[in-house]
């Protein structure tokens, strides 16, 4: 599913949220374990192209790393 391209790793993790019912946002199954920024963008592009959702229904959200001190 993911392209084999060189990505700059910023050390941050992301999830993709999908809105199905106006105010209810759910985590997209492909990003449940968190993904890199490049992978999140690819997931969004896939959903836009093949699942027919609108761009307003998707969000990429950075997951804070609570383990860093």
Predicted model as a PDB file, atoms N, CA, C, CB and O in Angstrom, pLDDT in the B-factor column:
MODEL        1                                                                  
ATOM      1  N   UNK A   1       0.816  -1.187   0.000  1.00 49.00           N  
ATOM      2  CA  UNK A   1       0.000   0.000   0.000  1.00 49.00           C  
ATOM      3  C   UNK A   1       0.863   1.254   0.000  1.00 49.00           C  
ATOM      4  CB  UNK A   1      -0.930  -0.004   1.193  1.00 49.00           C  
ATOM      5  O   UNK A   1       0.500   2.239  -0.643  1.00 49.00           O  
ATOM      6  N   UNK A   2       1.989   1.249   0.699  1.00 51.00           N  
ATOM      7  CA  UNK A   2       2.817   2.443   0.787  1.00 51.00           C  
ATOM      8  C   UNK A   2       3.875   2.437  -0.306  1.00 51.00           C  
ATOM      9  CB  UNK A   2       3.476   2.543   2.166  1.00 51.00           C  
ATOM     10  O   UNK A   2       4.433   1.393  -0.642  1.00 51.00           O  
ATOM     11  N   UNK A   3       4.139   3.610  -0.851  1.00 55.00           N  
ATOM     12  CA  UNK A   3       5.157   3.737  -1.890  1.00 55.00           C  
ATOM     13  C   UNK A   3       6.541   3.581  -1.278  1.00 55.00           C  
ATOM     14  CB  UNK A   3       5.037   5.095  -2.617  1.00 55.00           C  
ATOM     15  O   UNK A   3       6.742   3.859  -0.096  1.00 55.00           O  
ATOM     16  N   UNK A   4       7.482   3.139  -2.081  1.00 58.00           N  
ATOM     17  CA  UNK A   4       8.860   2.968  -1.631  1.00 58.00           C  
ATOM     18  C   UNK A   4       9.662   4.215  -1.994  1.00 58.00           C  
ATOM     19  CB  UNK A   4       9.499   1.694  -2.260  1.00 58.00           C  
ATOM     20  O   UNK A   4      10.448   4.199  -2.941  1.00 58.00           O  
ATOM     21  N   UNK A   5       9.460   5.303  -1.234  1.00 57.00           N  
ATOM     22  CA  UNK A   5      10.173   6.547  -1.467  1.00 57.00           C  
ATOM     23  C   UNK A   5      10.918   6.940  -0.213  1.00 57.00           C  
ATOM     24  CB  UNK A   5       9.213   7.663  -1.902  1.00 57.00           C  
ATOM     25  O   UNK A   5      10.537   6.561   0.894  1.00 57.00           O  
ATOM     26  N   UNK A   6      11.981   7.701  -0.392  1.00 53.00           N  
ATOM     27  CA  UNK A   6      12.742   8.202   0.730  1.00 53.00           C  
ATOM     28  C   UNK A   6      11.924   9.259   1.458  1.00 53.00           C  
ATOM     29  CB  UNK A   6      14.096   8.774   0.267  1.00 53.00           C  
ATOM     30  O   UNK A   6      11.401  10.180   0.832  1.00 53.00           O  
ATOM     31  N   UNK A   7      11.810   9.132   2.776  1.00 56.00           N  
ATOM     32  CA  UNK A   7      11.050  10.089   3.567  1.00 56.00           C  
ATOM     33  C   UNK A   7      11.950  10.695   4.632  1.00 56.00           C  
ATOM     34  CB  UNK A   7       9.818   9.419   4.212  1.00 56.00           C  
ATOM     35  O   UNK A   7      12.810  10.014   5.189  1.00 56.00           O  
ATOM     36  N   UNK A   8      11.750  11.971   4.910  1.00 58.00           N  
ATOM     37  CA  UNK A   8      12.459  12.609   6.007  1.00 58.00           C  
ATOM     38  C   UNK A   8      11.678  12.276   7.274  1.00 58.00           C  
ATOM     39  CB  UNK A   8      12.600  14.173   5.793  1.00 58.00           C  
ATOM     40  O   UNK A   8      10.496  12.601   7.388  1.00 58.00           O  
ATOM     41  N   UNK A   9      12.335  11.638   8.208  1.00 65.00           N  
ATOM     42  CA  UNK A   9      11.677  11.228   9.438  1.00 65.00           C  
ATOM     43  C   UNK A   9      11.835  12.334  10.480  1.00 65.00           C  
ATOM     44  CB  UNK A   9      12.261   9.884   9.960  1.00 65.00           C  
ATOM     45  O   UNK A   9      12.954  12.702  10.836  1.00 65.00           O  
ATOM     46  N   UNK A  10      10.738  12.849  10.956  1.00 71.00           N  
ATOM     47  CA  UNK A  10      10.787  13.907  11.957  1.00 71.00           C  
ATOM     48  C   UNK A  10      10.585  13.370  13.366  1.00 71.00           C  
ATOM     49  CB  UNK A  10       9.741  14.957  11.654  1.00 71.00           C  
ATOM     50  O   UNK A  10      10.575  14.139  14.327  1.00 71.00           O  
ATOM     51  N   UNK A  11      10.424  12.057  13.497  1.00 77.00           N  
ATOM     52  CA  UNK A  11      10.267  11.446  14.804  1.00 77.00           C  
ATOM     53  C   UNK A  11       8.875  11.578  15.393  1.00 77.00           C  
ATOM     54  CB  UNK A  11      11.241  12.035  15.736  1.00 77.00           C  
ATOM     55  O   UNK A  11       8.622  11.107  16.501  1.00 77.00           O  
ATOM     56  N   UNK A  12       7.976  12.210  14.665  1.00 86.00           N  
ATOM     57  CA  UNK A  12       6.607  12.386  15.153  1.00 86.00           C  
ATOM     58  C   UNK A  12       5.727  11.284  14.583  1.00 86.00           C  
ATOM     59  CB  UNK A  12       6.049  13.786  14.770  1.00 86.00           C  
ATOM     60  O   UNK A  12       6.033  10.724  13.530  1.00 86.00           O  
ATOM     61  N   UNK A  13       4.643  10.972  15.269  1.00 89.00           N  
ATOM     62  CA  UNK A  13       3.708   9.946  14.840  1.00 89.00           C  
ATOM     63  C   UNK A  13       2.342  10.583  14.620  1.00 89.00           C  
ATOM     64  CB  UNK A  13       3.624   8.797  15.880  1.00 89.00           C  
ATOM     65  O   UNK A  13       1.990  11.561  15.281  1.00 89.00           O  
ATOM     66  N   UNK A  14       1.579  10.027  13.693  1.00 91.00           N  
ATOM     67  CA  UNK A  14       0.305  10.612  13.295  1.00 91.00           C  
ATOM     68  C   UNK A  14      -0.778   9.540  13.201  1.00 91.00           C  
ATOM     69  CB  UNK A  14       0.448  11.341  11.955  1.00 91.00           C  
ATOM     70  O   UNK A  14      -0.490   8.349  13.078  1.00 91.00           O  
ATOM     71  N   UNK A  15      -2.027   9.990  13.264  1.00 91.00           N  
ATOM     72  CA  UNK A  15      -3.180   9.150  12.959  1.00 91.00           C  
ATOM     73  C   UNK A  15      -4.043   9.904  11.955  1.00 91.00           C  
ATOM     74  CB  UNK A  15      -3.995   8.787  14.258  1.00 91.00           C  
ATOM     75  O   UNK A  15      -3.960  11.127  11.839  1.00 91.00           O  
ATOM     76  N   UNK A  16      -4.859   9.166  11.242  1.00 92.00           N  
ATOM     77  CA  UNK A  16      -5.795   9.770  10.290  1.00 92.00           C  
ATOM     78  C   UNK A  16      -7.196   9.608  10.870  1.00 92.00           C  
ATOM     79  CB  UNK A  16      -5.684   9.109   8.855  1.00 92.00           C  
ATOM     80  O   UNK A  16      -7.603   8.503  11.229  1.00 92.00           O  
ATOM     81  N   UNK A  17      -7.928  10.711  10.958  1.00 90.00           N  
ATOM     82  CA  UNK A  17      -9.296  10.678  11.460  1.00 90.00           C  
ATOM     83  C   UNK A  17     -10.261  10.840  10.309  1.00 90.00           C  
ATOM     84  CB  UNK A  17      -9.526  11.771  12.516  1.00 90.00           C  
ATOM     85  O   UNK A  17     -10.022  11.610   9.378  1.00 90.00           O  
ATOM     86  N   UNK A  18     -11.368  10.097  10.385  1.00 91.00           N  
ATOM     87  CA  UNK A  18     -12.423  10.184   9.367  1.00 91.00           C  
ATOM     88  C   UNK A  18     -13.726  10.574  10.052  1.00 91.00           C  
ATOM     89  CB  UNK A  18     -12.584   8.829   8.593  1.00 91.00           C  
ATOM     90  O   UNK A  18     -14.075  10.030  11.099  1.00 91.00           O  
ATOM     91  N   UNK A  19     -14.437  11.517   9.453  1.00 87.00           N  
ATOM     92  CA  UNK A  19     -15.738  11.938   9.974  1.00 87.00           C  
ATOM     93  C   UNK A  19     -16.830  11.241   9.171  1.00 87.00           C  
ATOM     94  CB  UNK A  19     -15.901  13.494   9.909  1.00 87.00           C  
ATOM     95  O   UNK A  19     -16.918  11.400   7.954  1.00 87.00           O  
ATOM     96  N   UNK A  20     -17.664  10.462   9.870  1.00 80.00           N  
ATOM     97  CA  UNK A  20     -18.752   9.773   9.191  1.00 80.00           C  
ATOM     98  C   UNK A  20     -20.087  10.458   9.432  1.00 80.00           C  
ATOM     99  CB  UNK A  20     -18.823   8.329   9.645  1.00 80.00           C  
ATOM    100  O   UNK A  20     -20.884  10.604   8.506  1.00 80.00           O  
ATOM    101  N   UNK A  21     -20.334  10.874  10.644  1.00 77.00           N  
ATOM    102  CA  UNK A  21     -21.629  11.430  11.000  1.00 77.00           C  
ATOM    103  C   UNK A  21     -21.454  12.815  11.625  1.00 77.00           C  
ATOM    104  CB  UNK A  21     -22.375  10.490  11.966  1.00 77.00           C  
ATOM    105  O   UNK A  21     -21.438  12.945  12.849  1.00 77.00           O  
ATOM    106  N   UNK A  22     -21.325  13.821  10.810  1.00 76.00           N  
ATOM    107  CA  UNK A  22     -21.198  15.220  11.203  1.00 76.00           C  
ATOM    108  C   UNK A  22     -20.178  15.513  12.287  1.00 76.00           C  
ATOM    109  CB  UNK A  22     -22.495  15.702  11.650  1.00 76.00           C  
ATOM    110  O   UNK A  22     -19.193  16.200  12.016  1.00 76.00           O  
ATOM    111  N   UNK A  23     -20.369  15.028  13.487  1.00 80.00           N  
ATOM    112  CA  UNK A  23     -19.493  15.388  14.601  1.00 80.00           C  
ATOM    113  C   UNK A  23     -18.683  14.218  15.149  1.00 80.00           C  
ATOM    114  CB  UNK A  23     -20.306  15.979  15.703  1.00 80.00           C  
ATOM    115  O   UNK A  23     -17.891  14.406  16.072  1.00 80.00           O  
ATOM    116  N   UNK A  24     -18.858  13.052  14.621  1.00 84.00           N  
ATOM    117  CA  UNK A  24     -18.183  11.864  15.146  1.00 84.00           C  
ATOM    118  C   UNK A  24     -16.961  11.526  14.294  1.00 84.00           C  
ATOM    119  CB  UNK A  24     -19.154  10.663  15.192  1.00 84.00           C  
ATOM    120  O   UNK A  24     -17.087  11.167  13.123  1.00 84.00           O  
ATOM    121  N   UNK A  25     -15.784  11.645  14.895  1.00 84.00           N  
ATOM    122  CA  UNK A  25     -14.535  11.353  14.200  1.00 84.00           C  
ATOM    123  C   UNK A  25     -13.993  10.014  14.678  1.00 84.00           C  
ATOM    124  CB  UNK A  25     -13.496  12.478  14.428  1.00 84.00           C  
ATOM    125  O   UNK A  25     -13.916   9.770  15.882  1.00 84.00           O  
ATOM    126  N   UNK A  26     -13.618   9.153  13.753  1.00 86.00           N  
ATOM    127  CA  UNK A  26     -13.066   7.838  14.064  1.00 86.00           C  
ATOM    128  C   UNK A  26     -11.666   7.717  13.483  1.00 86.00           C  
ATOM    129  CB  UNK A  26     -13.976   6.716  13.523  1.00 86.00           C  
ATOM    130  O   UNK A  26     -11.357   8.323  12.457  1.00 86.00           O  
ATOM    131  N   UNK A  27     -10.824   6.933  14.141  1.00 87.00           N  
ATOM    132  CA  UNK A  27      -9.475   6.690  13.640  1.00 87.00           C  
ATOM    133  C   UNK A  27      -9.566   5.725  12.462  1.00 87.00           C  
ATOM    134  CB  UNK A  27      -8.545   6.121  14.762  1.00 87.00           C  
ATOM    135  O   UNK A  27     -10.199   4.674  12.558  1.00 87.00           O  
ATOM    136  N   UNK A  28      -8.930   6.089  11.357  1.00 84.00           N  
ATOM    137  CA  UNK A  28      -8.891   5.203  10.188  1.00 84.00           C  
ATOM    138  C   UNK A  28      -8.100   3.952  10.553  1.00 84.00           C  
ATOM    139  CB  UNK A  28      -8.255   5.924   8.946  1.00 84.00           C  
ATOM    140  O   UNK A  28      -7.040   4.044  11.172  1.00 84.00           O  
ATOM    141  N   UNK A  29      -8.601   2.804  10.179  1.00 83.00           N  
ATOM    142  CA  UNK A  29      -8.003   1.526  10.579  1.00 83.00           C  
ATOM    143  C   UNK A  29      -6.533   1.418  10.172  1.00 83.00           C  
ATOM    144  CB  UNK A  29      -8.787   0.373   9.970  1.00 83.00           C  
ATOM    145  O   UNK A  29      -5.744   0.787  10.874  1.00 83.00           O  
ATOM    146  N   UNK A  30      -6.163   2.023   9.052  1.00 83.00           N  
ATOM    147  CA  UNK A  30      -4.777   1.938   8.579  1.00 83.00           C  
ATOM    148  C   UNK A  30      -3.802   2.695   9.468  1.00 83.00           C  
ATOM    149  CB  UNK A  30      -4.680   2.466   7.170  1.00 83.00           C  
ATOM    150  O   UNK A  30      -2.595   2.479   9.366  1.00 83.00           O  
ATOM    151  N   UNK A  31      -4.288   3.573  10.332  1.00 81.00           N  
ATOM    152  CA  UNK A  31      -3.379   4.372  11.163  1.00 81.00           C  
ATOM    153  C   UNK A  31      -3.564   4.116  12.656  1.00 81.00           C  
ATOM    154  CB  UNK A  31      -3.582   5.845  10.877  1.00 81.00           C  
ATOM    155  O   UNK A  31      -3.109   4.914  13.475  1.00 81.00           O  
ATOM    156  N   UNK A  32      -4.212   3.035  13.018  1.00 80.00           N  
ATOM    157  CA  UNK A  32      -4.468   2.755  14.442  1.00 80.00           C  
ATOM    158  C   UNK A  32      -3.190   2.674  15.269  1.00 80.00           C  
ATOM    159  CB  UNK A  32      -5.236   1.457  14.584  1.00 80.00           C  
ATOM    160  O   UNK A  32      -3.172   3.122  16.415  1.00 80.00           O  
ATOM    161  N   UNK A  33      -2.131   2.114  14.713  1.00 84.00           N  
ATOM    162  CA  UNK A  33      -0.874   1.987  15.446  1.00 84.00           C  
ATOM    163  C   UNK A  33       0.037   3.178  15.270  1.00 84.00           C  
ATOM    164  CB  UNK A  33      -0.157   0.753  15.016  1.00 84.00           C  
ATOM    165  O   UNK A  33       1.223   3.079  15.585  1.00 84.00           O  
ATOM    166  N   UNK A  34      -0.445   4.270  14.796  1.00 87.00           N  
ATOM    167  CA  UNK A  34       0.264   5.497  14.410  1.00 87.00           C  
ATOM    168  C   UNK A  34       1.171   5.240  13.215  1.00 87.00           C  
ATOM    169  CB  UNK A  34       1.088   6.045  15.593  1.00 87.00           C  
ATOM    170  O   UNK A  34       1.683   4.136  13.027  1.00 87.00           O  
ATOM    171  N   UNK A  35       1.354   6.270  12.422  1.00 90.00           N  
ATOM    172  CA  UNK A  35       2.138   6.187  11.196  1.00 90.00           C  
ATOM    173  C   UNK A  35       3.002   7.434  11.070  1.00 90.00           C  
ATOM    174  CB  UNK A  35       1.218   6.026   9.956  1.00 90.00           C  
ATOM    175  O   UNK A  35       2.824   8.397  11.816  1.00 90.00           O  
ATOM    176  N   UNK A  36       3.937   7.416  10.126  1.00 89.00           N  
ATOM    177  CA  UNK A  36       4.740   8.606   9.849  1.00 89.00           C  
ATOM    178  C   UNK A  36       3.889   9.602   9.071  1.00 89.00           C  
ATOM    179  CB  UNK A  36       6.034   8.242   9.058  1.00 89.00           C  
ATOM    180  O   UNK A  36       2.791   9.278   8.620  1.00 89.00           O  
ATOM    181  N   UNK A  37       4.407  10.812   8.921  1.00 89.00           N  
ATOM    182  CA  UNK A  37       3.660  11.842   8.197  1.00 89.00           C  
ATOM    183  C   UNK A  37       3.443  11.435   6.734  1.00 89.00           C  
ATOM    184  CB  UNK A  37       4.402  13.192   8.269  1.00 89.00           C  
ATOM    185  O   UNK A  37       2.354  11.629   6.193  1.00 89.00           O  
ATOM    186  N   UNK A  38       4.467  10.877   6.099  1.00 88.00           N  
ATOM    187  CA  UNK A  38       4.342  10.445   4.707  1.00 88.00           C  
ATOM    188  C   UNK A  38       3.298   9.359   4.533  1.00 88.00           C  
ATOM    189  CB  UNK A  38       5.674   9.951   4.195  1.00 88.00           C  
ATOM    190  O   UNK A  38       2.524   9.379   3.576  1.00 88.00           O  
ATOM    191  N   UNK A  39       3.275   8.407   5.462  1.00 90.00           N  
ATOM    192  CA  UNK A  39       2.282   7.336   5.403  1.00 90.00           C  
ATOM    193  C   UNK A  39       0.876   7.895   5.619  1.00 90.00           C  
ATOM    194  CB  UNK A  39       2.595   6.252   6.454  1.00 90.00           C  
ATOM    195  O   UNK A  39      -0.071   7.450   4.970  1.00 90.00           O  
ATOM    196  N   UNK A  40       0.731   8.861   6.522  1.00 92.00           N  
ATOM    197  CA  UNK A  40      -0.583   9.477   6.763  1.00 92.00           C  
ATOM    198  C   UNK A  40      -1.095  10.172   5.507  1.00 92.00           C  
ATOM    199  CB  UNK A  40      -0.503  10.484   7.928  1.00 92.00           C  
ATOM    200  O   UNK A  40      -2.276  10.071   5.175  1.00 92.00           O  
ATOM    201  N   UNK A  41      -0.214  10.870   4.816  1.00 91.00           N  
ATOM    202  CA  UNK A  41      -0.607  11.547   3.574  1.00 91.00           C  
ATOM    203  C   UNK A  41      -1.036  10.525   2.522  1.00 91.00           C  
ATOM    204  CB  UNK A  41       0.556  12.415   3.034  1.00 91.00           C  
ATOM    205  O   UNK A  41      -2.009  10.745   1.800  1.00 91.00           O  
ATOM    206  N   UNK A  42      -0.315   9.415   2.435  1.00 92.00           N  
ATOM    207  CA  UNK A  42      -0.683   8.364   1.479  1.00 92.00           C  
ATOM    208  C   UNK A  42      -2.026   7.743   1.815  1.00 92.00           C  
ATOM    209  CB  UNK A  42       0.387   7.284   1.444  1.00 92.00           C  
ATOM    210  O   UNK A  42      -2.807   7.442   0.913  1.00 92.00           O  
ATOM    211  N   UNK A  43      -2.310   7.544   3.096  1.00 92.00           N  
ATOM    212  CA  UNK A  43      -3.607   7.000   3.511  1.00 92.00           C  
ATOM    213  C   UNK A  43      -4.726   7.948   3.091  1.00 92.00           C  
ATOM    214  CB  UNK A  43      -3.643   6.768   5.045  1.00 92.00           C  
ATOM    215  O   UNK A  43      -5.750   7.508   2.568  1.00 92.00           O  
ATOM    216  N   UNK A  44      -4.535   9.239   3.317  1.00 92.00           N  
ATOM    217  CA  UNK A  44      -5.546  10.234   2.933  1.00 92.00           C  
ATOM    218  C   UNK A  44      -5.753  10.211   1.416  1.00 92.00           C  
ATOM    219  CB  UNK A  44      -5.125  11.658   3.402  1.00 92.00           C  
ATOM    220  O   UNK A  44      -6.891  10.212   0.947  1.00 92.00           O  
ATOM    221  N   UNK A  45      -4.675  10.192   0.660  1.00 92.00           N  
ATOM    222  CA  UNK A  45      -4.795  10.149  -0.802  1.00 92.00           C  
ATOM    223  C   UNK A  45      -5.528   8.899  -1.267  1.00 92.00           C  
ATOM    224  CB  UNK A  45      -3.413  10.208  -1.450  1.00 92.00           C  
ATOM    225  O   UNK A  45      -6.341   8.964  -2.189  1.00 92.00           O  
ATOM    226  N   UNK A  46      -5.250   7.769  -0.641  1.00 91.00           N  
ATOM    227  CA  UNK A  46      -5.932   6.520  -0.987  1.00 91.00           C  
ATOM    228  C   UNK A  46      -7.421   6.635  -0.715  1.00 91.00           C  
ATOM    229  CB  UNK A  46      -5.339   5.340  -0.201  1.00 91.00           C  
ATOM    230  O   UNK A  46      -8.240   6.272  -1.559  1.00 91.00           O  
ATOM    231  N   UNK A  47      -7.783   7.150   0.485  1.00 91.00           N  
ATOM    232  CA  UNK A  47      -9.196   7.286   0.853  1.00 91.00           C  
ATOM    233  C   UNK A  47      -9.925   8.241  -0.099  1.00 91.00           C  
ATOM    234  CB  UNK A  47      -9.323   7.788   2.305  1.00 91.00           C  
ATOM    235  O   UNK A  47     -11.070   7.990  -0.473  1.00 91.00           O  
ATOM    236  N   UNK A  48      -9.266   9.324  -0.486  1.00 90.00           N  
ATOM    237  CA  UNK A  48      -9.895  10.267  -1.406  1.00 90.00           C  
ATOM    238  C   UNK A  48     -10.141   9.624  -2.767  1.00 90.00           C  
ATOM    239  CB  UNK A  48      -9.027  11.517  -1.564  1.00 90.00           C  
ATOM    240  O   UNK A  48     -11.187   9.829  -3.381  1.00 90.00           O  
ATOM    241  N   UNK A  49      -9.172   8.850  -3.228  1.00 90.00           N  
ATOM    242  CA  UNK A  49      -9.264   8.277  -4.566  1.00 90.00           C  
ATOM    243  C   UNK A  49     -10.172   7.043  -4.634  1.00 90.00           C  
ATOM    244  CB  UNK A  49      -7.887   7.914  -5.052  1.00 90.00           C  
ATOM    245  O   UNK A  49     -11.006   6.941  -5.534  1.00 90.00           O  
ATOM    246  N   UNK A  50     -10.017   6.109  -3.694  1.00 91.00           N  
ATOM    247  CA  UNK A  50     -10.697   4.828  -3.810  1.00 91.00           C  
ATOM    248  C   UNK A  50     -11.927   4.649  -2.920  1.00 91.00           C  
ATOM    249  CB  UNK A  50      -9.742   3.760  -3.509  1.00 91.00           C  
ATOM    250  O   UNK A  50     -12.786   3.821  -3.225  1.00 91.00           O  
ATOM    251  N   UNK A  51     -12.028   5.393  -1.850  1.00 88.00           N  
ATOM    252  CA  UNK A  51     -13.179   5.231  -0.965  1.00 88.00           C  
ATOM    253  C   UNK A  51     -14.216   6.328  -1.159  1.00 88.00           C  
ATOM    254  CB  UNK A  51     -12.724   5.210   0.477  1.00 88.00           C  
ATOM    255  O   UNK A  51     -15.288   6.285  -0.555  1.00 88.00           O  
ATOM    256  N   UNK A  52     -13.903   7.308  -1.995  1.00 85.00           N  
ATOM    257  CA  UNK A  52     -14.881   8.315  -2.363  1.00 85.00           C  
ATOM    258  C   UNK A  52     -15.310   9.259  -1.240  1.00 85.00           C  
ATOM    259  CB  UNK A  52     -16.067   7.645  -2.892  1.00 85.00           C  
ATOM    260  O   UNK A  52     -16.425   9.780  -1.262  1.00 85.00           O  
ATOM    261  N   UNK A  53     -14.438   9.482  -0.266  1.00 88.00           N  
ATOM    262  CA  UNK A  53     -14.784  10.438   0.791  1.00 88.00           C  
ATOM    263  C   UNK A  53     -14.317  11.830   0.376  1.00 88.00           C  
ATOM    264  CB  UNK A  53     -14.144  10.024   2.157  1.00 88.00           C  
ATOM    265  O   UNK A  53     -13.442  11.972  -0.479  1.00 88.00           O  
ATOM    266  N   UNK A  54     -14.899  12.836   0.977  1.00 88.00           N  
ATOM    267  CA  UNK A  54     -14.512  14.203   0.667  1.00 88.00           C  
ATOM    268  C   UNK A  54     -13.325  14.608   1.532  1.00 88.00           C  
ATOM    269  CB  UNK A  54     -15.697  15.170   0.877  1.00 88.00           C  
ATOM    270  O   UNK A  54     -13.100  14.039   2.600  1.00 88.00           O  
ATOM    271  N   UNK A  55     -12.576  15.587   1.065  1.00 89.00           N  
ATOM    272  CA  UNK A  55     -11.399  16.057   1.798  1.00 89.00           C  
ATOM    273  C   UNK A  55     -11.775  16.638   3.159  1.00 89.00           C  
ATOM    274  CB  UNK A  55     -10.651  17.104   0.976  1.00 89.00           C  
ATOM    275  O   UNK A  55     -10.968  16.609   4.088  1.00 89.00           O  
ATOM    276  N   UNK A  56     -12.982  17.160   3.284  1.00 89.00           N  
ATOM    277  CA  UNK A  56     -13.453  17.718   4.556  1.00 89.00           C  
ATOM    278  C   UNK A  56     -13.697  16.640   5.605  1.00 89.00           C  
ATOM    279  CB  UNK A  56     -14.728  18.510   4.335  1.00 89.00           C  
ATOM    280  O   UNK A  56     -13.805  16.948   6.792  1.00 89.00           O  
ATOM    281  N   UNK A  57     -13.784  15.380   5.183  1.00 89.00           N  
ATOM    282  CA  UNK A  57     -14.063  14.278   6.098  1.00 89.00           C  
ATOM    283  C   UNK A  57     -12.808  13.655   6.692  1.00 89.00           C  
ATOM    284  CB  UNK A  57     -14.850  13.223   5.390  1.00 89.00           C  
ATOM    285  O   UNK A  57     -12.910  12.739   7.508  1.00 89.00           O  
ATOM    286  N   UNK A  58     -11.635  14.124   6.306  1.00 92.00           N  
ATOM    287  CA  UNK A  58     -10.394  13.523   6.773  1.00 92.00           C  
ATOM    288  C   UNK A  58      -9.499  14.554   7.454  1.00 92.00           C  
ATOM    289  CB  UNK A  58      -9.653  12.873   5.612  1.00 92.00           C  
ATOM    290  O   UNK A  58      -9.441  15.711   7.039  1.00 92.00           O  
ATOM    291  N   UNK A  59      -8.803  14.120   8.505  1.00 92.00           N  
ATOM    292  CA  UNK A  59      -7.843  14.959   9.217  1.00 92.00           C  
ATOM    293  C   UNK A  59      -6.620  14.127   9.555  1.00 92.00           C  
ATOM    294  CB  UNK A  59      -8.469  15.568  10.501  1.00 92.00           C  
ATOM    295  O   UNK A  59      -6.730  12.947   9.888  1.00 92.00           O  
ATOM    296  N   UNK A  60      -5.453  14.752   9.466  1.00 92.00           N  
ATOM    297  CA  UNK A  60      -4.227  14.126   9.950  1.00 92.00           C  
ATOM    298  C   UNK A  60      -3.885  14.823  11.258  1.00 92.00           C  
ATOM    299  CB  UNK A  60      -3.043  14.232   8.894  1.00 92.00           C  
ATOM    300  O   UNK A  60      -3.768  16.047  11.310  1.00 92.00           O  
ATOM    301  N   UNK A  61      -3.725  14.024  12.323  1.00 92.00           N  
ATOM    302  CA  UNK A  61      -3.496  14.584  13.651  1.00 92.00           C  
ATOM    303  C   UNK A  61      -2.205  14.010  14.220  1.00 92.00           C  
ATOM    304  CB  UNK A  61      -4.694  14.288  14.596  1.00 92.00           C  
ATOM    305  O   UNK A  61      -1.981  12.800  14.187  1.00 92.00           O  
ATOM    306  N   UNK A  62      -1.355  14.898  14.743  1.00 90.00           N  
ATOM    307  CA  UNK A  62      -0.131  14.453  15.399  1.00 90.00           C  
ATOM    308  C   UNK A  62      -0.477  13.877  16.771  1.00 90.00           C  
ATOM    309  CB  UNK A  62       0.888  15.622  15.531  1.00 90.00           C  
ATOM    310  O   UNK A  62      -1.261  14.458  17.521  1.00 90.00           O  
ATOM    311  N   UNK A  63       0.113  12.735  17.083  1.00 88.00           N  
ATOM    312  CA  UNK A  63      -0.113  12.092  18.371  1.00 88.00           C  
ATOM    313  C   UNK A  63       1.032  12.513  19.293  1.00 88.00           C  
ATOM    314  CB  UNK A  63      -0.199  10.519  18.231  1.00 88.00           C  
ATOM    315  O   UNK A  63       2.195  12.281  18.964  1.00 88.00           O  
ATOM    316  N   UNK A  64       0.728  13.124  20.436  1.00 83.00           N  
ATOM    317  CA  UNK A  64       1.808  13.547  21.333  1.00 83.00           C  
ATOM    318  C   UNK A  64       2.524  12.337  21.942  1.00 83.00           C  
ATOM    319  CB  UNK A  64       1.252  14.450  22.452  1.00 83.00           C  
ATOM    320  O   UNK A  64       1.908  11.316  22.249  1.00 83.00           O  
ATOM    321  N   UNK A  65       3.829  12.482  22.105  1.00 76.00           N  
ATOM    322  CA  UNK A  65       4.615  11.422  22.719  1.00 76.00           C  
ATOM    323  C   UNK A  65       4.679  11.694  24.221  1.00 76.00           C  
ATOM    324  CB  UNK A  65       6.052  11.337  22.092  1.00 76.00           C  
ATOM    325  O   UNK A  65       5.493  12.496  24.679  1.00 76.00           O  
ATOM    326  N   UNK A  66       3.836  11.035  24.966  1.00 67.00           N  
ATOM    327  CA  UNK A  66       3.746  11.299  26.407  1.00 67.00           C  
ATOM    328  C   UNK A  66       4.874  10.606  27.179  1.00 67.00           C  
ATOM    329  CB  UNK A  66       2.385  10.837  26.945  1.00 67.00           C  
ATOM    330  O   UNK A  66       5.027  10.840  28.378  1.00 67.00           O  
ATOM    331  N   UNK A  67       5.656   9.767  26.519  1.00 56.00           N  
ATOM    332  CA  UNK A  67       6.722   9.060  27.204  1.00 56.00           C  
ATOM    333  C   UNK A  67       8.015   9.865  27.288  1.00 56.00           C  
ATOM    334  CB  UNK A  67       6.984   7.760  26.516  1.00 56.00           C  
ATOM    335  O   UNK A  67       8.884   9.552  28.102  1.00 56.00           O  
ATOM    336  N   UNK A  68       8.154  10.905  26.453  1.00 53.00           N  
ATOM    337  CA  UNK A  68       9.338  11.754  26.527  1.00 53.00           C  
ATOM    338  C   UNK A  68       9.278  12.634  27.756  1.00 53.00           C  
ATOM    339  CB  UNK A  68       9.474  12.611  25.266  1.00 53.00           C  
ATOM    340  O   UNK A  68       8.211  13.127  28.122  1.00 53.00           O  
ATOM    341  N   UNK A  69      10.432  12.837  28.403  1.00 47.00           N  
ATOM    342  CA  UNK A  69      10.435  13.729  29.554  1.00 47.00           C  
ATOM    343  C   UNK A  69      11.416  14.854  29.390  1.00 47.00           C  
ATOM    344  CB  UNK A  69      10.748  12.969  30.805  1.00 47.00           C  
ATOM    345  O   UNK A  69      11.542  15.698  30.277  1.00 47.00           O  
TER     346      UNK A  69                                                      
ENDMDL                                                                          
END                                                                             
